[in-house]
Amino acid sequence: MTTIFNRKKNEGQSTNSVMDMQSSSQDDTSESTSKSKENLLKPSIIMKGLSDIAQNFDNFAPVISKICKLGEQVIELYEKAQHNKKLCGLLLKRCNCAVASVKDLDIRRTEYKEFFFKKGNLELLIAFSKCIEKSKEFISRVSKIHKLMKYLLAGSIEDDLKELVNEFDGYMLSLNFSFTIQTRDDSIIIKDYVIQIHELLSNVYNIPNDKQKQQNFYSEVDLVIREHRKFLIQNEKPNSDELITIVEENEPLLNGNDYQKTDHHSSEKIEKRISFKDSTDVSFKEFSNISSSNNVDTQIEVRRQVNILKILKNSDHIIRFFGVAQENSKFYLVTEWMDYGNLYEYYTKFRDNMNWRTKIRFSLDICRGVMYLHDCEILHHDIRSANILVNKDRKVRIANFGLSRKFSDATRSVAQDSENVRYMAPEKLLLSKNEKRKYDSKCEIYSVGMLLREIAELKKPHSVLDKLELHDIVIGIRKRIQDKHYEPFSDDVPLDWQLTVSKGEC
C-alpha cells in the first residue's frame, strides 16, 4: 500500500497535476477578460512570454542537468552495490522520483512557467541537488564493506540516514514534487537494516560485535585495496630500478635451503617442505618457465603481489602466503601446506565424510572467502574445486589466485586450466574469437554457483561428457550452455540449495 505525499492544499489550491504548481485566479469583468484574450493573441506578447520563460529556464538548466546526471550515477552505484541493496534502494527510489519530476519540468517547461518565475525555486533546486549528491555518497559508503565498516565504527549510520531521508523528503515537498513511498515508518526500516548489517558482519565474516576487532578487519581490507590499486597503477609501467629496490627491501626472496625437503609431493611441481626455523609445514610450488636469467620482470611482479596477498593472512578462508623462495635457478611460491589436497580429491577419497553438514560448512567457507576477496577488490578468475584446498583440520581455503595474468601464468599449470570451462560464465564461454568481455564479479558468482552444484552432487559440472575427448568436452559444454541445459538436481538436494545455485547461474 502506498501513499502519495504532496504539500497540504492551501485554500483554493489544486494538487491534481504531477507538479503541484500554484495558480491563482480572480473574477474579472467580462470586459477585462476580453481584453486579456486579445492581448494573448498578439504575436509580440506571445514572443515576449516565451522569451521570458526561456531566459528564466536558462538559469535552471545547469541544475536540472546536474540532477539528471546524479540520478544516473546513483543507479550505477546501486547496480554495482555489493552489500545493503535494500538500504541503498530506500534512497534510490527517492532519487528516481526526483529525477522524473525534474525531467518533467524540463520537457514541459512552457506549462510550468509559474515554477520558473517563482522566487526561491532556483535556490531550492540547487540545495536539493546537493542533497541528492549526499545520497549518492551515502550509497557509495554503505555498498562496499570497507567503507561500510568505517561508517559503522563512527556509529552514525542510522542517524545520518534518518537525517538524509528527512532532508530529501523536505525538498520534495517544498518544490511540490509528488512521490510515492511505503507507508511503513522509515525509522523502523532503517533500524532493521542496521541490525542486518551487524548480522552480516557476525554471520558472514565471523566478526564479533567488538569495535577493536571490527577496526582490525576494516584496516586490513582497506590496506589491501590501497596496495592493490597502487600495484595496478605501477603495473602499467615497466619495473624501474627504484621499484625493484623497494621489492628487494619489502619482499626479499626466501632461501629454499631454509626448508627441509620431504618425500611428499601433491603433484610434479608442488612439494611439501618443513621450515627449519619453526617446523611449519609449507607448500613449495615451482614457477612455470621462470628462471633467474630469463624473466626477472615476472618474478619481481609475483613478489610484489605476494607482498600484498600476505596481508590476507587473518582470513580463515584464504590460503596463507609466506613469500617467494629461490633455490639454485628455480623460484617457488611458498604457501601453507594443505594436507588433504584439493576439494575434488578430498570428496573423491572421502565420499562417506561428505554429509550435508560438511557440504554446508564447506560451501559457507568458500562463499565467505569469495566475498572477502571481492571486498578487497580481488577477483579470483578461476573458482573451481581444483583451486579449493583442504587442510589437516578439514577446513577449506581458496588458493591459486593473484592480482594479474603474469601471476596466474607463473603459478598455475596449463593442464589444469583446461578444466575451467566447466565453471565458466556463459558471457565468457560463448564469446566469438573477436569478441571481448571484461571479467567481473558476476562471472565469478556463476563459477561459485557451479561449484555449489558440484558440492551438492559430488561430481564435476557436465561430468556426463567426461568420456569424450577434451576438445569434444569443451564443444559439448558450450552447446549445453547455449541451449541453457542444466542437469536436474538429485532428489536429496535441499530446495534452498537448488534456488541458491539457480540464482548464481542466471
C-alpha positions as CSV (number, residue, x, y, z in Angstrom):
1,M,0.0,0.0,0.0
2,T,1.4,3.4,-0.9
3,T,0.7,7.0,0.0
4,I,1.1,10.0,-2.3
5,F,2.9,12.7,-0.4
6,N,2.3,16.3,-1.5
7,R,2.2,19.5,0.2
8,K,-1.0,20.2,2.0
9,K,-3.5,22.1,-0.1
10,N,-3.8,25.7,0.7
11,E,-7.3,27.1,0.5
12,G,-8.3,27.2,-3.2
13,Q,-5.0,25.4,-4.3
14,S,-5.1,22.5,-6.8
15,T,-2.9,19.4,-6.5
16,N,-4.2,17.3,-9.3
17,S,-1.1,17.7,-11.6
18,V,2.2,15.7,-11.2
19,M,3.8,19.0,-10.4
20,D,1.6,20.9,-7.9
21,M,2.1,24.3,-9.5
22,Q,0.4,27.1,-7.6
23,S,-2.0,29.2,-9.6
24,S,-4.5,31.8,-8.6
25,S,-7.4,33.4,-10.4
26,Q,-9.6,36.3,-9.8
27,D,-13.1,37.0,-11.0
28,D,-12.7,39.7,-13.7
29,T,-15.4,41.5,-15.5
30,S,-16.2,40.3,-19.0
31,E,-14.7,43.4,-20.5
32,S,-11.2,42.9,-18.8
33,T,-11.3,39.2,-19.7
34,S,-12.0,40.0,-23.3
35,K,-9.0,42.5,-23.4
36,S,-6.8,39.8,-21.8
37,K,-7.7,37.4,-24.6
38,E,-6.9,39.9,-27.2
39,N,-3.5,40.6,-25.7
40,L,-2.7,36.9,-25.5
41,L,-3.3,36.6,-29.2
42,K,-0.8,39.4,-30.2
43,P,2.5,37.8,-31.6
44,S,4.6,40.3,-29.7
45,I,3.0,39.3,-26.4
46,I,3.4,35.6,-27.1
47,M,7.1,36.1,-28.2
48,K,7.9,38.1,-25.1
49,G,6.3,35.4,-22.8
50,L,8.3,32.7,-24.5
51,S,11.4,34.8,-24.2
52,D,10.9,35.4,-20.5
53,I,10.4,31.6,-19.9
54,A,13.5,30.8,-21.9
55,Q,15.5,33.4,-20.0
56,N,14.4,32.1,-16.7
57,F,14.8,28.4,-17.7
58,D,18.4,29.1,-18.7
59,N,19.1,29.7,-15.0
60,F,17.6,26.4,-14.1
61,A,19.1,24.3,-16.9
62,P,22.5,23.5,-15.4
63,V,20.9,22.4,-12.1
64,I,18.4,20.2,-13.9
65,S,21.2,18.7,-15.9
66,K,23.2,18.0,-12.7
67,I,20.3,16.3,-11.0
68,C,19.7,14.1,-14.0
69,K,23.4,13.1,-14.1
70,L,23.4,12.4,-10.4
71,G,20.4,10.2,-10.9
72,E,22.3,8.1,-13.4
73,Q,25.3,7.8,-11.1
74,V,23.0,6.7,-8.2
75,I,21.5,3.9,-10.4
76,E,25.0,2.8,-11.4
77,L,26.1,2.7,-7.8
78,Y,23.0,0.7,-6.9
79,E,23.6,-1.8,-9.6
80,K,27.2,-2.4,-8.5
81,A,26.4,-2.5,-4.8
82,Q,27.9,-5.5,-3.1
83,H,26.0,-5.0,0.2
84,N,22.8,-3.5,1.5
85,K,20.9,-3.2,-1.7
86,K,17.6,-2.7,0.2
87,L,19.2,0.1,2.2
88,C,20.5,1.7,-1.0
89,G,17.1,1.2,-2.6
90,L,15.5,3.4,0.1
91,L,17.4,6.4,-1.4
92,L,17.4,5.1,-5.0
93,K,13.6,5.2,-5.1
94,R,13.6,8.8,-3.9
95,C,16.3,9.8,-6.4
96,N,14.3,8.2,-9.2
97,C,11.2,10.2,-8.2
98,A,13.2,13.4,-8.0
99,V,14.8,12.9,-11.5
100,A,11.4,12.0,-13.0
101,S,9.9,15.3,-11.7
102,V,12.9,17.3,-12.8
103,K,12.7,15.8,-16.3
104,D,9.1,16.6,-16.4
105,L,9.9,20.2,-15.6
106,D,12.4,20.2,-18.5
107,I,10.1,18.6,-21.1
108,R,7.0,20.7,-20.2
109,R,8.7,24.0,-19.3
110,T,6.1,26.1,-21.0
111,E,3.3,24.5,-19.0
112,Y,5.2,25.1,-15.7
113,K,6.2,28.7,-16.3
114,E,4.9,29.6,-12.8
115,F,7.6,27.3,-11.3
116,F,10.5,29.1,-13.2
117,F,9.2,32.5,-12.2
118,K,8.5,31.7,-8.6
119,K,11.1,33.4,-6.3
120,G,13.2,31.0,-4.3
121,N,12.7,27.9,-6.5
122,L,16.2,28.1,-8.1
123,E,17.8,28.3,-4.7
124,L,15.7,25.3,-3.5
125,L,16.6,23.2,-6.6
126,I,20.3,24.0,-6.1
127,A,20.1,22.9,-2.4
128,F,18.2,19.8,-3.5
129,S,20.9,18.8,-5.9
130,K,23.4,18.9,-3.0
131,C,21.1,16.7,-1.0
132,I,21.0,14.2,-3.9
133,E,24.8,14.3,-4.0
134,K,24.9,13.4,-0.4
135,S,22.5,10.5,-1.1
136,K,24.9,9.3,-3.8
137,E,27.8,9.5,-1.3
138,F,25.8,7.6,1.3
139,I,25.1,4.7,-1.1
140,S,28.7,4.6,-2.1
141,R,29.7,4.2,1.6
142,V,27.3,1.5,2.6
143,S,27.5,-0.6,-0.6
144,K,31.1,-1.7,0.0
145,I,32.3,-3.4,3.1
146,H,35.5,-1.4,3.8
147,K,33.6,1.9,3.5
148,L,30.6,0.5,5.5
149,M,33.0,-0.7,8.3
150,K,34.4,2.8,8.7
151,Y,30.9,4.2,8.8
152,L,29.7,1.7,11.4
153,L,32.7,2.4,13.6
154,A,31.8,6.1,13.6
155,G,28.4,4.9,15.0
156,S,26.4,7.4,12.9
157,I,24.9,5.4,10.1
158,E,21.4,5.3,11.5
159,D,21.2,9.0,12.5
160,D,22.8,10.1,9.2
161,L,20.3,8.1,7.1
162,K,17.3,9.4,9.0
163,E,18.5,13.0,8.6
164,L,19.2,12.5,4.9
165,V,15.8,11.0,4.3
166,N,14.0,13.8,6.2
167,E,16.1,16.4,4.3
168,F,15.3,14.8,0.9
169,D,11.6,14.5,1.6
170,G,11.5,18.1,2.8
171,Y,12.9,19.4,-0.5
172,M,10.5,17.2,-2.5
173,L,7.6,18.8,-0.6
174,S,8.9,22.3,-0.7
175,L,9.3,22.0,-4.5
176,N,5.8,20.5,-4.8
177,F,7.2,17.3,-6.4
178,S,4.9,14.3,-6.0
179,F,6.5,11.0,-4.9
180,T,5.4,7.6,-3.6
181,I,7.0,5.8,-0.6
182,Q,6.0,2.9,1.6
183,T,3.7,3.8,4.5
184,R,5.8,1.9,7.0
185,D,7.8,4.1,9.2
186,D,11.2,4.8,7.6
187,S,12.9,4.9,11.0
188,I,11.8,1.2,11.7
189,I,13.1,0.2,8.2
190,I,16.4,1.9,8.8
191,K,16.8,0.3,12.2
192,D,16.1,-3.1,10.7
193,Y,18.7,-2.6,8.0
194,V,21.4,-1.6,10.6
195,I,20.7,-4.7,12.6
196,Q,21.1,-6.8,9.3
197,I,24.4,-5.1,8.7
198,H,25.7,-6.2,12.1
199,E,24.4,-9.7,11.4
200,L,26.2,-9.7,8.1
201,L,29.5,-8.9,9.9
202,S,28.8,-11.6,12.5
203,N,27.4,-14.4,10.4
204,V,29.2,-14.0,7.1
205,Y,32.6,-12.5,8.2
206,N,32.6,-14.0,11.7
207,I,33.4,-10.6,13.1
208,P,32.0,-10.2,16.7
209,N,30.3,-7.0,17.8
210,D,33.7,-5.8,19.1
211,K,34.9,-2.4,17.9
212,Q,38.6,-3.3,18.1
213,K,38.1,-6.5,16.0
214,Q,35.9,-4.6,13.5
215,Q,38.6,-1.9,13.3
216,N,41.2,-4.6,12.6
217,F,39.1,-6.1,9.9
218,Y,38.4,-2.7,8.3
219,S,42.1,-1.7,8.4
220,E,43.1,-5.0,6.7
221,V,40.6,-4.7,3.9
222,D,41.4,-1.0,3.4
223,L,45.1,-1.7,3.3
224,V,44.7,-4.5,0.7
225,I,42.6,-2.2,-1.5
226,R,45.0,0.7,-1.3
227,E,48.0,-1.5,-2.1
228,H,46.2,-3.3,-4.8
229,R,45.2,-0.1,-6.6
230,K,48.8,1.2,-6.2
231,F,50.0,-2.1,-7.8
232,L,47.7,-1.7,-10.8
233,I,48.9,1.8,-11.4
234,Q,52.6,0.8,-11.1
235,N,52.0,-2.2,-13.3
236,E,51.2,0.0,-16.3
237,K,54.9,0.9,-16.4
238,P,58.0,-1.3,-16.7
239,N,59.8,-2.3,-13.5
240,S,62.1,0.6,-12.6
241,D,65.4,0.2,-10.7
242,E,63.7,2.1,-7.8
243,L,60.7,-0.3,-7.8
244,I,63.0,-3.4,-7.9
245,T,64.9,-1.9,-4.9
246,I,61.7,-1.4,-3.0
247,V,60.6,-5.0,-3.7
248,E,64.0,-6.3,-2.5
249,E,63.5,-4.4,0.7
250,N,59.9,-5.2,1.4
251,E,59.7,-8.7,-0.1
252,P,63.1,-10.3,0.0
253,L,63.5,-13.8,-1.6
254,L,63.2,-16.7,0.9
255,N,66.1,-19.1,0.9
256,G,65.0,-22.6,-0.3
257,N,67.7,-24.2,1.7
258,D,66.0,-23.0,4.9
259,Y,63.3,-25.6,4.3
260,Q,63.7,-29.3,4.7
261,K,62.6,-31.4,1.7
262,T,60.2,-34.3,2.2
263,D,59.1,-37.2,0.0
264,H,55.5,-35.8,-0.1
265,H,54.6,-34.3,-3.5
266,S,51.0,-33.4,-4.3
267,S,52.0,-33.0,-8.0
268,E,55.1,-32.8,-10.2
269,K,55.6,-29.1,-9.3
270,I,54.2,-29.0,-5.8
271,E,56.1,-30.4,-2.8
272,K,55.8,-30.3,1.0
273,R,58.7,-28.8,2.9
274,I,59.3,-28.1,6.6
275,S,60.7,-24.8,7.9
276,F,63.9,-25.4,9.9
277,K,63.1,-22.2,11.8
278,D,59.7,-23.1,13.3
279,S,58.8,-26.5,11.9
280,T,55.9,-25.1,9.9
281,D,54.7,-27.3,7.0
282,V,54.7,-25.3,3.8
283,S,54.0,-25.9,0.1
284,F,56.7,-25.1,-2.5
285,K,55.1,-24.6,-5.9
286,E,57.6,-24.2,-8.7
287,F,57.1,-21.3,-11.1
288,S,56.4,-22.3,-14.6
289,N,59.0,-21.3,-17.2
290,I,60.7,-18.8,-14.9
291,S,64.4,-18.8,-14.1
292,S,66.8,-16.3,-12.6
293,S,68.1,-15.4,-16.1
294,N,65.1,-15.3,-18.4
295,N,62.3,-13.4,-16.7
296,V,63.3,-11.0,-13.9
297,D,60.2,-8.9,-14.5
298,T,57.8,-11.8,-13.8
299,Q,59.4,-12.9,-10.6
300,I,59.6,-9.3,-9.4
301,E,55.9,-8.8,-10.2
302,V,54.9,-12.0,-8.4
303,R,56.9,-10.9,-5.3
304,R,55.1,-7.6,-5.4
305,Q,51.7,-9.4,-5.4
306,V,52.7,-11.8,-2.7
307,N,53.7,-8.8,-0.5
308,I,50.0,-7.7,-0.8
309,L,48.5,-11.2,-0.6
310,K,50.3,-11.8,2.7
311,I,48.0,-9.2,4.2
312,L,45.1,-11.6,3.8
313,K,46.6,-13.9,6.5
314,N,43.9,-13.2,9.0
315,S,41.1,-14.7,6.8
316,D,40.3,-18.3,7.7
317,H,39.0,-18.9,4.2
318,I,42.1,-17.8,2.2
319,I,45.3,-19.8,1.9
320,R,48.2,-18.1,3.7
321,F,51.1,-16.7,1.6
322,F,54.6,-16.8,3.0
323,G,56.6,-15.5,0.1
324,V,58.7,-16.4,-2.9
325,A,61.7,-18.7,-2.4
326,Q,64.8,-19.2,-4.6
327,E,66.8,-22.4,-4.8
328,N,69.6,-22.5,-7.4
329,S,68.0,-21.2,-10.6
330,K,64.4,-22.1,-9.6
331,F,61.7,-19.9,-8.0
332,Y,58.9,-21.2,-5.8
333,L,55.6,-19.8,-4.4
334,V,55.6,-20.6,-0.7
335,T,52.1,-21.1,0.9
336,E,50.7,-23.1,3.8
337,W,50.6,-26.8,3.3
338,M,47.1,-28.3,2.8
339,D,47.2,-31.9,3.8
340,Y,44.2,-33.2,2.0
341,G,44.8,-31.7,-1.4
342,N,42.1,-30.0,-3.4
343,L,38.3,-30.3,-2.9
344,Y,37.8,-32.7,-5.8
345,E,40.5,-35.1,-4.5
346,Y,39.0,-34.9,-1.0
347,Y,35.4,-35.7,-1.9
348,T,36.6,-38.5,-4.2
349,K,38.7,-40.2,-1.5
350,F,36.4,-39.4,1.5
351,R,33.0,-39.6,-0.1
352,D,31.5,-41.0,3.1
353,N,32.5,-37.9,5.1
354,M,30.7,-35.6,2.7
355,N,27.3,-35.5,4.6
356,W,25.1,-32.4,4.3
357,R,26.6,-30.8,7.4
358,T,30.1,-31.0,5.8
359,K,28.7,-29.8,2.4
360,I,27.1,-26.8,4.1
361,R,30.2,-26.0,6.1
362,F,32.5,-26.2,3.0
363,S,30.1,-24.1,0.9
364,L,29.7,-21.4,3.5
365,D,33.5,-21.1,3.9
366,I,34.0,-20.9,0.2
367,C,31.3,-18.2,-0.2
368,R,32.9,-16.2,2.7
369,G,36.3,-16.4,1.1
370,V,35.0,-15.2,-2.2
371,M,33.1,-12.3,-0.6
372,Y,36.2,-11.3,1.3
373,L,38.3,-11.3,-1.9
374,H,35.6,-9.2,-3.7
375,D,35.5,-6.8,-0.7
376,C,39.3,-6.4,-1.2
377,E,38.6,-5.7,-4.9
378,I,40.3,-9.0,-5.9
379,L,38.8,-11.3,-8.4
380,H,39.9,-15.0,-8.4
381,H,39.2,-15.6,-12.1
382,D,39.2,-19.4,-11.7
383,I,36.9,-20.6,-9.0
384,R,36.6,-24.4,-9.2
385,S,37.2,-27.5,-6.9
386,A,40.8,-27.8,-8.0
387,N,41.5,-24.4,-6.5
388,I,39.8,-25.1,-3.2
389,L,42.2,-26.8,-0.8
390,V,41.5,-28.8,2.4
391,N,43.9,-28.6,5.4
392,K,44.6,-31.1,8.2
393,D,41.6,-29.8,10.2
394,R,39.3,-30.4,7.2
395,K,38.8,-26.7,6.6
396,V,38.6,-25.4,3.1
397,R,40.6,-22.4,1.8
398,I,40.7,-20.7,-1.5
399,A,44.0,-20.9,-3.4
400,N,45.7,-20.3,-6.8
401,F,44.9,-16.7,-7.3
402,G,46.8,-13.5,-7.8
403,L,46.4,-9.9,-8.9
404,S,47.5,-10.2,-12.6
405,R,47.7,-12.6,-15.5
406,K,51.5,-12.9,-15.1
407,F,51.0,-14.3,-11.6
408,S,48.5,-16.9,-12.9
409,D,50.7,-17.9,-15.8
410,A,53.7,-18.4,-13.4
411,T,51.9,-20.3,-10.6
412,R,49.2,-22.4,-12.4
413,S,49.6,-25.3,-14.8
414,V,48.1,-25.2,-18.3
415,A,46.7,-28.7,-18.0
416,Q,44.5,-27.7,-15.0
417,D,43.3,-24.5,-16.8
418,S,41.7,-26.6,-19.5
419,E,39.1,-27.7,-16.9
420,N,37.8,-24.2,-16.1
421,V,35.3,-24.3,-19.0
422,R,33.0,-26.4,-16.7
423,Y,32.7,-23.3,-14.4
424,M,33.0,-20.5,-16.9
425,A,30.1,-17.9,-17.1
426,P,28.1,-18.0,-20.4
427,E,29.1,-14.4,-21.2
428,K,32.7,-15.5,-21.3
429,L,32.3,-19.0,-22.6
430,L,30.1,-18.1,-25.6
431,L,32.2,-15.2,-26.9
432,S,33.3,-15.4,-30.5
433,K,37.0,-15.2,-31.3
434,N,37.0,-11.4,-32.0
435,E,34.7,-10.6,-29.0
436,K,36.0,-9.3,-25.7
437,R,34.2,-9.0,-22.4
438,K,35.7,-7.9,-19.1
439,Y,35.7,-10.5,-16.4
440,D,33.7,-9.2,-13.4
441,S,32.2,-10.3,-10.1
442,K,29.1,-11.6,-11.9
443,C,31.2,-14.0,-13.9
444,E,32.8,-15.2,-10.6
445,I,29.4,-15.7,-8.9
446,Y,28.4,-18.0,-11.8
447,S,31.5,-20.1,-11.1
448,V,30.6,-20.2,-7.4
449,G,27.1,-21.5,-8.4
450,M,28.6,-24.3,-10.5
451,L,31.0,-25.2,-7.6
452,L,28.0,-25.4,-5.2
453,R,26.3,-27.6,-7.7
454,E,29.4,-29.9,-7.7
455,I,29.5,-30.0,-3.9
456,A,25.8,-31.0,-3.7
457,E,26.2,-33.8,-6.3
458,L,29.8,-34.7,-5.6
459,K,30.7,-34.7,-9.2
460,K,32.1,-32.0,-11.6
461,P,29.7,-29.9,-13.7
462,H,28.9,-31.6,-17.0
463,S,30.5,-34.8,-15.9
464,V,28.2,-36.7,-18.2
465,L,30.5,-35.6,-21.0
466,D,33.7,-36.9,-19.4
467,K,34.0,-39.9,-21.7
468,L,34.6,-37.6,-24.7
469,E,37.9,-36.2,-25.8
470,L,38.9,-32.9,-24.3
471,H,38.1,-30.9,-27.4
472,D,34.7,-32.5,-27.6
473,I,34.0,-31.9,-23.9
474,V,34.5,-28.1,-24.5
475,I,32.3,-28.2,-27.6
476,G,29.7,-30.2,-25.7
477,I,29.7,-27.8,-22.7
478,R,29.4,-24.7,-25.0
479,K,26.4,-26.4,-26.7
480,R,24.7,-27.1,-23.4
481,I,25.2,-23.6,-22.1
482,Q,24.0,-22.2,-25.3
483,D,20.8,-24.3,-25.0
484,K,20.5,-23.3,-21.3
485,H,20.6,-27.0,-20.4
486,Y,21.5,-27.9,-16.9
487,E,21.2,-31.3,-15.3
488,P,18.4,-31.7,-12.7
489,F,19.4,-31.9,-9.1
490,S,19.2,-35.2,-7.2
491,D,16.1,-35.7,-5.0
492,D,18.1,-35.2,-1.8
493,V,19.4,-31.8,-2.6
494,P,17.5,-29.2,-0.4
495,L,15.3,-26.8,-2.3
496,D,17.1,-23.7,-0.8
497,W,20.4,-25.1,-2.1
498,Q,18.9,-25.5,-5.6
499,L,17.4,-22.0,-5.6
500,T,20.8,-20.5,-4.5
501,V,22.6,-22.3,-7.3
502,S,19.9,-21.2,-9.8
503,K,20.4,-17.5,-8.8
504,G,24.2,-17.9,-9.5
505,E,23.5,-19.4,-12.9
506,C,21.1,-16.7,-14.0
